[in-house]
């Protein structure tokens, strides 16, 4: 499906599928049983010292409000990542869920900045 969209996927050293979409590098992580997928937009925001509480609030708000997506801080409180996770049963649902996930991940940075600005007031 990714190749049909001209996204040129490749397998990285960890066995994940890496590809570019709308000037973003994304990864598809497939579970061992191949029916659970996670599409990851890693490290899209670097947290500055002192803004950790604000960023945690932004991530919490976005995870509550965005369907199928999670927005979270890494264990070192330095970077923000987002992903979309889903189970699928056949190629038709897989394609629809990937399309939805790419749509969500394409707006995550903009929604993050908007929420950050709103919550910092």
N, CA, C and O atoms as a GROMACS GRO file, in nm:
protein
  484
    1UNK      N    1   0.081  -0.119   0.000
    1UNK     CA    2   0.000   0.000   0.000
    1UNK      C    3   0.086   0.127   0.000
    1UNK      O    4   0.058   0.221  -0.074
    2UNK      N    5   0.191   0.129   0.082
    2UNK     CA    6   0.278   0.246   0.088
    2UNK      C    7   0.348   0.270  -0.046
    2UNK      O    8   0.364   0.384  -0.090
    3UNK      N    9   0.390   0.161  -0.109
    3UNK     CA   10   0.455   0.174  -0.240
    3UNK      C   11   0.359   0.228  -0.344
    3UNK      O   12   0.398   0.308  -0.429
    4UNK      N   13   0.233   0.185  -0.338
    4UNK     CA   14   0.132   0.234  -0.433
    4UNK      C   15   0.109   0.383  -0.418
    4UNK      O   16   0.068   0.448  -0.514
    5UNK      N   17   0.135   0.439  -0.300
    5UNK     CA   18   0.119   0.582  -0.276
    5UNK      C   19   0.248   0.659  -0.303
    5UNK      O   20   0.254   0.780  -0.283
    6UNK      N   21   0.352   0.589  -0.348
    6UNK     CA   22   0.479   0.654  -0.379
    6UNK      C   23   0.559   0.694  -0.257
    6UNK      O   24   0.640   0.787  -0.264
    7UNK      N   25   0.540   0.626  -0.145
    7UNK     CA   26   0.606   0.664  -0.020
    7UNK      C   27   0.741   0.596   0.002
    7UNK      O   28   0.808   0.626   0.100
    8UNK      N   29   0.782   0.506  -0.085
    8UNK     CA   30   0.914   0.442  -0.082
    8UNK      C   31   0.952   0.388   0.055
    8UNK      O   32   1.051   0.434   0.114
    9UNK      N   33   0.877   0.293   0.108
    9UNK     CA   34   0.912   0.238   0.239
    9UNK      C   35   1.040   0.155   0.233
    9UNK      O   36   1.073   0.096   0.130
   10UNK      N   37   1.111   0.153   0.344
   10UNK     CA   38   1.231   0.069   0.356
   10UNK      C   39   1.233   0.009   0.496
   10UNK      O   40   1.174   0.064   0.589
   11UNK      N   41   1.300  -0.102   0.509
   11UNK     CA   42   1.313  -0.168   0.639
   11UNK      C   43   1.439  -0.116   0.707
   11UNK      O   44   1.548  -0.121   0.648
   12UNK      N   45   1.426  -0.067   0.832
   12UNK     CA   46   1.543  -0.016   0.903
   12UNK      C   47   1.614  -0.129   0.976
   12UNK      O   48   1.574  -0.245   0.967
   13UNK      N   49   1.720  -0.096   1.049
   13UNK     CA   50   1.801  -0.198   1.117
   13UNK      C   51   1.725  -0.271   1.227
   13UNK      O   52   1.764  -0.382   1.264
   14UNK      N   53   1.617  -0.211   1.280
   14UNK     CA   54   1.537  -0.277   1.383
   14UNK      C   55   1.425  -0.362   1.324
   14UNK      O   56   1.351  -0.427   1.398
   15UNK      N   57   1.411  -0.362   1.192
   15UNK     CA   58   1.305  -0.437   1.126
   15UNK      C   59   1.175  -0.360   1.113
   15UNK      O   60   1.073  -0.417   1.075
   16UNK      N   61   1.177  -0.230   1.145
   16UNK     CA   62   1.058  -0.146   1.130
   16UNK      C   63   1.054  -0.089   0.988
   16UNK      O   64   1.157  -0.080   0.920
   17UNK      N   65   0.936  -0.051   0.946
   17UNK     CA   66   0.920   0.008   0.814
   17UNK      C   67   0.933   0.160   0.828
   17UNK      O   68   0.858   0.223   0.903
   18UNK      N   69   1.026   0.217   0.756
   18UNK     CA   70   1.054   0.361   0.762
   18UNK      C   71   1.011   0.422   0.628
   18UNK      O   72   1.039   0.366   0.522
   19UNK      N   73   0.944   0.538   0.635
   19UNK     CA   74   0.905   0.607   0.513
   19UNK      C   75   0.884   0.755   0.540
   19UNK      O   76   0.869   0.796   0.656
   20UNK      N   77   0.882   0.834   0.433
   20UNK     CA   78   0.859   0.978   0.445
   20UNK      C   79   0.718   1.008   0.398
   20UNK      O   80   0.671   0.954   0.298
   21UNK      N   81   0.650   1.096   0.473
   21UNK     CA   82   0.514   1.138   0.440
   21UNK      C   83   0.500   1.284   0.478
   21UNK      O   84   0.517   1.320   0.594
   22UNK      N   85   0.470   1.368   0.382
   22UNK     CA   86   0.454   1.511   0.404
   22UNK      C   87   0.571   1.570   0.482
   22UNK      O   88   0.552   1.641   0.581
   23UNK      N   89   0.692   1.540   0.436
   23UNK     CA   90   0.816   1.592   0.494
   23UNK      C   91   0.840   1.545   0.638
   23UNK      O   92   0.914   1.609   0.712
   24UNK      N   93   0.777   1.435   0.677
   24UNK     CA   94   0.798   1.377   0.809
   24UNK      C   95   0.849   1.234   0.790
   24UNK      O   96   0.807   1.163   0.699
   25UNK      N   97   0.940   1.192   0.877
   25UNK     CA   98   0.984   1.053   0.876
   25UNK      C   99   0.898   0.976   0.974
   25UNK      O  100   0.894   1.008   1.093
   26UNK      N  101   0.830   0.874   0.925
   26UNK     CA  102   0.741   0.792   1.007
   26UNK      C  103   0.792   0.648   1.006
   26UNK      O  104   0.867   0.607   0.918
   27UNK      N  105   0.749   0.574   1.108
   27UNK     CA  106   0.785   0.434   1.118
   27UNK      C  107   0.659   0.353   1.142
   27UNK      O  108   0.568   0.396   1.213
   28UNK      N  109   0.654   0.236   1.081
   28UNK     CA  110   0.548   0.140   1.111
   28UNK      C  111   0.611   0.026   1.188
   28UNK      O  112   0.703  -0.039   1.140
   29UNK      N  113   0.560   0.004   1.308
   29UNK     CA  114   0.606  -0.106   1.391
   29UNK      C  115   0.498  -0.214   1.388
   29UNK      O  116   0.382  -0.187   1.421
   30UNK      N  117   0.536  -0.334   1.348
   30UNK     CA  118   0.441  -0.444   1.337
   30UNK      C  119   0.466  -0.542   1.451
   30UNK      O  120   0.580  -0.577   1.479
   31UNK      N  121   0.358  -0.586   1.515
   31UNK     CA  122   0.372  -0.681   1.626
   31UNK      C  123   0.410  -0.819   1.572
   31UNK      O  124   0.404  -0.844   1.452
   32UNK      N  125   0.450  -0.906   1.663
   32UNK     CA  126   0.491  -1.041   1.625
   32UNK      C  127   0.379  -1.118   1.555
   32UNK      O  128   0.406  -1.197   1.464
   33UNK      N  129   0.254  -1.096   1.597
   33UNK     CA  130   0.144  -1.168   1.534
   33UNK      C  131   0.090  -1.098   1.409
   33UNK      O  132  -0.005  -1.146   1.348
   34UNK      N  133   0.151  -0.985   1.372
   34UNK     CA  134   0.119  -0.911   1.250
   34UNK      C  135  -0.023  -0.858   1.241
   34UNK      O  136  -0.066  -0.818   1.133
   35UNK      N  137  -0.098  -0.856   1.350
   35UNK     CA  138  -0.234  -0.801   1.343
   35UNK      C  139  -0.246  -0.671   1.422
   35UNK      O  140  -0.354  -0.613   1.429
   36UNK      N  141  -0.136  -0.625   1.480
   36UNK     CA  142  -0.135  -0.500   1.557
   36UNK      C  143  -0.027  -0.410   1.499
   36UNK      O  144   0.089  -0.450   1.487
   37UNK      N  145  -0.066  -0.289   1.464
   37UNK     CA  146   0.024  -0.194   1.397
   37UNK      C  147   0.035  -0.067   1.481
   37UNK      O  148  -0.063  -0.023   1.541
   38UNK      N  149   0.152  -0.010   1.484
   38UNK     CA  150   0.174   0.121   1.542
   38UNK      C  151   0.250   0.205   1.440
   38UNK      O  152   0.357   0.167   1.393
   39UNK      N  153   0.193   0.321   1.406
   39UNK     CA  154   0.260   0.414   1.315
   39UNK      C  155   0.311   0.529   1.401
   39UNK      O  156   0.234   0.595   1.470
   40UNK      N  157   0.441   0.552   1.395
   40UNK     CA  158   0.509   0.640   1.488
   40UNK      C  159   0.564   0.764   1.418
   40UNK      O  160   0.629   0.755   1.314
   41UNK      N  161   0.537   0.881   1.478
   41UNK     CA  162   0.601   1.008   1.440
   41UNK      C  163   0.692   1.044   1.558
   41UNK      O  164   0.647   1.104   1.655
   42UNK      N  165   0.820   1.006   1.550
   42UNK     CA  166   0.908   1.022   1.666
   42UNK      C  167   0.966   1.163   1.681
   42UNK      O  168   0.992   1.232   1.583
   43UNK      N  169   0.985   1.201   1.805
   43UNK     CA  170   1.064   1.320   1.840
   43UNK      C  171   1.030   1.445   1.758
   43UNK      O  172   1.120   1.509   1.703
   44UNK      N  173   0.903   1.478   1.750
   44UNK     CA  174   0.865   1.594   1.670
   44UNK      C  175   0.876   1.726   1.746
   44UNK      O  176   0.859   1.832   1.687
   45UNK      N  177   0.904   1.720   1.878
   45UNK     CA  178   0.920   1.843   1.955
   45UNK      C  179   1.025   1.819   2.063
   45UNK      O  180   1.021   1.718   2.132
   46UNK      N  181   1.118   1.913   2.078
   46UNK     CA  182   1.218   1.906   2.185
   46UNK      C  183   1.173   1.994   2.301
   46UNK      O  184   1.142   2.112   2.282
   47UNK      N  185   1.169   1.938   2.418
   47UNK     CA  186   1.121   2.008   2.538
   47UNK      C  187   1.234   2.092   2.597
   47UNK      O  188   1.345   2.044   2.620
   48UNK      N  189   1.204   2.218   2.620
   48UNK     CA  190   1.301   2.306   2.684
   48UNK      C  191   1.290   2.292   2.835
   48UNK      O  192   1.185   2.258   2.889
   49UNK      N  193   1.400   2.319   2.901
   49UNK     CA  194   1.403   2.308   3.047
   49UNK      C  195   1.297   2.399   3.109
   49UNK      O  196   1.285   2.516   3.073
   50UNK      N  197   1.221   2.344   3.201
   50UNK     CA  198   1.119   2.420   3.272
   50UNK      C  199   0.980   2.410   3.213
   50UNK      O  200   0.882   2.445   3.280
   51UNK      N  201   0.967   2.362   3.089
   51UNK     CA  202   0.834   2.354   3.029
   51UNK      C  203   0.773   2.212   3.038
   51UNK      O  204   0.671   2.186   2.975
   52UNK      N  205   0.834   2.124   3.113
   52UNK     CA  206   0.786   1.986   3.123
   52UNK      C  207   0.640   1.976   3.168
   52UNK      O  208   0.563   1.902   3.107
   53UNK      N  209   0.598   2.050   3.274
   53UNK     CA  210   0.456   2.039   3.314
   53UNK      C  211   0.359   2.084   3.204
   53UNK      O  212   0.255   2.021   3.184
   54UNK      N  213   0.393   2.190   3.134
   54UNK     CA  214   0.308   2.236   3.024
   54UNK      C  215   0.299   2.132   2.914
   54UNK      O  216   0.190   2.103   2.865
   55UNK      N  217   0.411   2.076   2.877
   55UNK     CA  218   0.414   1.977   2.768
   55UNK      C  219   0.339   1.851   2.808
   55UNK      O  220   0.270   1.792   2.726
   56UNK      N  221   0.352   1.809   2.933
   56UNK     CA  222   0.275   1.693   2.979
   56UNK      C  223   0.125   1.721   2.971
   56UNK      O  224   0.048   1.632   2.934
   57UNK      N  225   0.084   1.842   3.005
   57UNK     CA  226  -0.058   1.879   2.996
   57UNK      C  227  -0.104   1.880   2.850
   57UNK      O  228  -0.215   1.834   2.820
   58UNK      N  229  -0.022   1.930   2.760
   58UNK     CA  230  -0.056   1.932   2.618
   58UNK      C  231  -0.071   1.789   2.566
   58UNK      O  232  -0.167   1.757   2.495
   59UNK      N  233   0.023   1.702   2.600
   59UNK     CA  234   0.018   1.562   2.557
   59UNK      C  235  -0.107   1.494   2.609
   59UNK      O  236  -0.174   1.420   2.536
   60UNK      N  237  -0.140   1.518   2.735
   60UNK     CA  238  -0.259   1.458   2.795
   60UNK      C  239  -0.385   1.504   2.721
   60UNK      O  240  -0.471   1.423   2.687
   61UNK      N  241  -0.395   1.633   2.696
   61UNK     CA  242  -0.512   1.689   2.627
   61UNK      C  243  -0.525   1.629   2.486
   61UNK      O  244  -0.634   1.591   2.445
   62UNK      N  245  -0.416   1.621   2.415
   62UNK     CA  246  -0.421   1.568   2.279
   62UNK      C  247  -0.456   1.420   2.276
   62UNK      O  248  -0.533   1.377   2.191
   63UNK      N  249  -0.401   1.344   2.368
   63UNK     CA  250  -0.431   1.201   2.372
   63UNK      C  251  -0.579   1.178   2.403
   63UNK      O  252  -0.641   1.086   2.351
   64UNK      N  253  -0.635   1.264   2.488
   64UNK     CA  254  -0.778   1.253   2.519
   64UNK      C  255  -0.864   1.288   2.398
   64UNK      O  256  -0.968   1.225   2.376
   65UNK      N  257  -0.822   1.386   2.321
   65UNK     CA  258  -0.908   1.441   2.216
   65UNK      C  259  -0.889   1.380   2.077
   65UNK      O  260  -0.984   1.374   1.999
   66UNK      N  261  -0.770   1.334   2.045
   66UNK     CA  262  -0.746   1.277   1.913
   66UNK      C  263  -0.788   1.130   1.910
   66UNK      O  264  -0.751   1.053   1.999
   67UNK      N  265  -0.862   1.094   1.812
   67UNK     CA  266  -0.904   0.954   1.797
   67UNK      C  267  -0.787   0.870   1.749
   67UNK      O  268  -0.717   0.907   1.654
   68UNK      N  269  -0.766   0.758   1.813
   68UNK     CA  270  -0.669   0.657   1.774
   68UNK      C  271  -0.523   0.699   1.795
   68UNK      O  272  -0.433   0.620   1.769
   69UNK      N  273  -0.499   0.821   1.841
   69UNK     CA  274  -0.362   0.869   1.855
   69UNK      C  275  -0.322   0.885   2.001
   69UNK      O  276  -0.405   0.910   2.089
   70UNK      N  277  -0.193   0.871   2.024
   70UNK     CA  278  -0.134   0.900   2.154
   70UNK      C  279  -0.022   1.000   2.131
   70UNK      O  280   0.051   0.994   2.032
   71UNK      N  281  -0.008   1.093   2.226
   71UNK     CA  282   0.101   1.191   2.221
   71UNK      C  283   0.168   1.182   2.357
   71UNK      O  284   0.102   1.195   2.460
   72UNK      N  285   0.299   1.159   2.359
   72UNK     CA  286   0.366   1.132   2.485
   72UNK      C  287   0.509   1.183   2.487
   72UNK      O  288   0.570   1.211   2.383
   73UNK      N  289   0.561   1.194   2.608
   73UNK     CA  290   0.697   1.242   2.633
   73UNK      C  291   0.786   1.120   2.656
   73UNK      O  292   0.744   1.021   2.715
   74UNK      N  293   0.910   1.128   2.607
   74UNK     CA  294   1.004   1.018   2.629
   74UNK      C  295   1.043   1.008   2.776
   74UNK      O  296   1.010   1.096   2.855
   75UNK      N  297   1.111   0.903   2.812
   75UNK     CA  298   1.144   0.878   2.953
   75UNK      C  299   1.240   0.980   3.012
   75UNK      O  300   1.251   0.991   3.134
   76UNK      N  301   1.310   1.055   2.927
   76UNK     CA  302   1.403   1.157   2.975
   76UNK      C  303   1.341   1.297   2.979
   76UNK      O  304   1.408   1.394   3.012
   77UNK      N  305   1.212   1.307   2.944
   77UNK     CA  306   1.141   1.435   2.939
   77UNK      C  307   1.211   1.535   2.846
   77UNK      O  308   1.219   1.654   2.877
   78UNK      N  309   1.260   1.485   2.732
   78UNK     CA  310   1.333   1.571   2.638
   78UNK      C  311   1.261   1.586   2.504
   78UNK      O  312   1.276   1.689   2.438
   79UNK      N  313   1.183   1.485   2.462
   79UNK     CA  314   1.122   1.488   2.329
   79UNK      C  315   0.978   1.437   2.335
   79UNK      O  316   0.941   1.358   2.422
   80UNK      N  317   0.898   1.485   2.240
   80UNK     CA  318   0.758   1.444   2.230
   80UNK      C  319   0.741   1.361   2.103
   80UNK      O  320   0.794   1.395   1.997
   81UNK      N  321   0.667   1.252   2.116
   81UNK     CA  322   0.641   1.159   2.007
   81UNK      C  323   0.491   1.135   2.000
   81UNK      O  324   0.420   1.150   2.099
   82UNK      N  325   0.443   1.100   1.882
   82UNK     CA  326   0.303   1.063   1.865
   82UNK      C  327   0.296   0.932   1.788
   82UNK      O  328   0.383   0.902   1.706
   83UNK      N  329   0.191   0.857   1.814
   83UNK     CA  330   0.168   0.737   1.735
   83UNK      C  331   0.019   0.708   1.723
   83UNK      O  332  -0.063   0.758   1.801
   84UNK      N  333  -0.013   0.628   1.626
   84UNK     CA  334  -0.149   0.575   1.607
   84UNK      C  335  -0.135   0.423   1.610
   84UNK      O  336  -0.051   0.366   1.541
   85UNK      N  337  -0.218   0.359   1.689
   85UNK     CA  338  -0.212   0.214   1.704
   85UNK      C  339  -0.348   0.154   1.670
   85UNK      O  340  -0.452   0.214   1.698
   86UNK      N  341  -0.346   0.036   1.611
   86UNK     CA  342  -0.472  -0.030   1.577
   86UNK      C  343  -0.450  -0.177   1.547
   86UNK      O  344  -0.340  -0.219   1.510
   87UNK      N  345  -0.557  -0.253   1.563
   87UNK     CA  346  -0.564  -0.392   1.520
   87UNK      C  347  -0.631  -0.392   1.383
   87UNK      O  348  -0.714  -0.306   1.355
   88UNK      N  349  -0.596  -0.487   1.300
   88UNK     CA  350  -0.665  -0.500   1.173
   88UNK      C  351  -0.690  -0.647   1.144
   88UNK      O  352  -0.622  -0.735   1.196
   89UNK      N  353  -0.789  -0.671   1.060
   89UNK     CA  354  -0.827  -0.809   1.031
   89UNK      C  355  -0.806  -0.847   0.886
   89UNK      O  356  -0.794  -0.966   0.855
   90UNK      N  357  -0.800  -0.748   0.795
   90UNK     CA  358  -0.778  -0.780   0.654
   90UNK      C  359  -0.715  -0.658   0.585
   90UNK      O  360  -0.698  -0.553   0.646
   91UNK      N  361  -0.681  -0.676   0.460
   91UNK     CA  362  -0.612  -0.570   0.385
   91UNK      C  363  -0.698  -0.445   0.371
   91UNK      O  364  -0.645  -0.334   0.372
   92UNK      N  365  -0.829  -0.462   0.359
   92UNK     CA  366  -0.918  -0.347   0.344
   92UNK      C  367  -0.917  -0.260   0.470
   92UNK      O  368  -0.907  -0.138   0.461
   93UNK      N  369  -0.929  -0.322   0.587
   93UNK     CA  370  -0.926  -0.244   0.712
   93UNK      C  371  -0.787  -0.189   0.737
   93UNK      O  372  -0.773  -0.079   0.791
   94UNK      N  373  -0.684  -0.262   0.698
   94UNK     CA  374  -0.547  -0.215   0.715
   94UNK      C  375  -0.526  -0.086   0.636
   94UNK      O  376  -0.472   0.012   0.688
   95UNK      N  377  -0.568  -0.085   0.511
   95UNK     CA  378  -0.550   0.034   0.428
   95UNK      C  379  -0.628   0.153   0.484
   95UNK      O  380  -0.576   0.265   0.487
   96UNK      N  381  -0.751   0.130   0.529
   96UNK     CA  382  -0.832   0.239   0.585
   96UNK      C  383  -0.769   0.294   0.713
   96UNK      O  384  -0.766   0.415   0.733
   97UNK      N  385  -0.720   0.206   0.799
   97UNK     CA  386  -0.658   0.251   0.924
   97UNK      C  387  -0.526   0.324   0.900
   97UNK      O  388  -0.495   0.420   0.970
   98UNK      N  389  -0.450   0.279   0.801
   98UNK     CA  390  -0.326   0.350   0.768
   98UNK      C  391  -0.359   0.489   0.715
   98UNK      O  392  -0.296   0.587   0.754
   99UNK      N  393  -0.458   0.498   0.627
   99UNK     CA  394  -0.500   0.629   0.574
   99UNK      C  395  -0.542   0.722   0.688
   99UNK      O  396  -0.500   0.838   0.692
  100UNK      N  397  -0.624   0.671   0.780
  100UNK     CA  398  -0.670   0.753   0.893
  100UNK      C  399  -0.550   0.797   0.978
  100UNK      O  400  -0.539   0.913   1.016
  101UNK      N  401  -0.462   0.702   1.009
  101UNK     CA  402  -0.345   0.733   1.092
  101UNK      C  403  -0.256   0.837   1.028
  101UNK      O  404  -0.206   0.927   1.097
  102UNK      N  405  -0.233   0.828   0.898
  102UNK     CA  406  -0.151   0.927   0.829
  102UNK      C  407  -0.217   1.064   0.834
  102UNK      O  408  -0.149   1.166   0.847
  103UNK      N  409  -0.349   1.067   0.823
  103UNK     CA  410  -0.421   1.194   0.836
  103UNK      C  411  -0.404   1.256   0.972
  103UNK      O  412  -0.380   1.376   0.984
  104UNK      N  413  -0.415   1.175   1.076
  104UNK     CA  414  -0.398   1.224   1.213
  104UNK      C  415  -0.254   1.272   1.234
  104UNK      O  416  -0.232   1.382   1.284
  105UNK      N  417  -0.158   1.188   1.196
  105UNK     CA  418  -0.018   1.224   1.220
  105UNK      C  419   0.027   1.344   1.136
  105UNK      O  420   0.124   1.411   1.171
  106UNK      N  421  -0.045   1.372   1.028
  106UNK     CA  422  -0.009   1.488   0.947
  106UNK      C  423  -0.045   1.620   1.015
  106UNK      O  424   0.010   1.725   0.979
  107UNK      N  425  -0.136   1.617   1.112
  107UNK     CA  426  -0.177   1.741   1.181
  107UNK      C  427  -0.127   1.749   1.325
  107UNK      O  428  -0.151   1.850   1.392
  108UNK      N  429  -0.059   1.648   1.373
  108UNK     CA  430  -0.019   1.643   1.514
  108UNK      C  431   0.066   1.762   1.554
  108UNK      O  432   0.041   1.822   1.659
  109UNK      N  433   0.164   1.798   1.475
  109UNK     CA  434   0.252   1.910   1.513
  109UNK      C  435   0.176   2.041   1.521
  109UNK      O  436   0.198   2.120   1.613
  110UNK      N  437   0.086   2.065   1.427
  110UNK     CA  438   0.006   2.188   1.428
  110UNK      C  439  -0.086   2.191   1.549
  110UNK      O  440  -0.096   2.293   1.617
  111UNK      N  441  -0.154   2.080   1.576
  111UNK     CA  442  -0.244   2.073   1.692
  111UNK      C  443  -0.164   2.087   1.821
  111UNK      O  444  -0.210   2.150   1.916
  112UNK      N  445  -0.044   2.030   1.825
  112UNK     CA  446   0.042   2.041   1.942
  112UNK      C  447   0.076   2.188   1.969
  112UNK      O  448   0.062   2.236   2.082
  113UNK      N  449   0.120   2.260   1.866
  113UNK     CA  450   0.155   2.402   1.884
  113UNK      C  451   0.034   2.484   1.928
  113UNK      O  452   0.046   2.570   2.014
  114UNK      N  453  -0.081   2.458   1.869
  114UNK     CA  454  -0.203   2.530   1.905
  114UNK      C  455  -0.239   2.506   2.050
  114UNK      O  456  -0.268   2.600   2.124
  115UNK      N  457  -0.237   2.380   2.092
  115UNK     CA  458  -0.269   2.347   2.231
  115UNK      C  459  -0.165   2.403   2.328
  115UNK      O  460  -0.200   2.448   2.437
  116UNK      N  461  -0.040   2.400   2.288
  116UNK     CA  462   0.067   2.455   2.373
  116UNK      C  463   0.045   2.604   2.393
  116UNK      O  464   0.056   2.654   2.505
  117UNK      N  465   0.013   2.675   2.285
  117UNK     CA  466  -0.013   2.819   2.296
  117UNK      C  467  -0.135   2.847   2.385
  117UNK      O  468  -0.132   2.938   2.467
  118UNK      N  469  -0.241   2.770   2.368
  118UNK     CA  470  -0.362   2.790   2.448
  118UNK      C  471  -0.337   2.763   2.596
  118UNK      O  472  -0.380   2.841   2.681
  119UNK      N  473  -0.269   2.654   2.627
  119UNK     CA  474  -0.246   2.616   2.767
  119UNK      C  475  -0.140   2.702   2.835
  119UNK      O  476  -0.135   2.706   2.958
  120UNK      N  477  -0.056   2.768   2.758
  120UNK     CA  478   0.049   2.849   2.822
  120UNK      C  479   0.000   2.988   2.860
  120UNK      O  480   0.073   3.063   2.924
  121UNK      N  481  -0.124   3.022   2.823
  121UNK     CA  482  -0.179   3.154   2.856
  121UNK      C  483  -0.226   3.158   2.999
  121UNK      O  484  -0.275   3.261   3.045
   0.00000   0.00000   0.00000
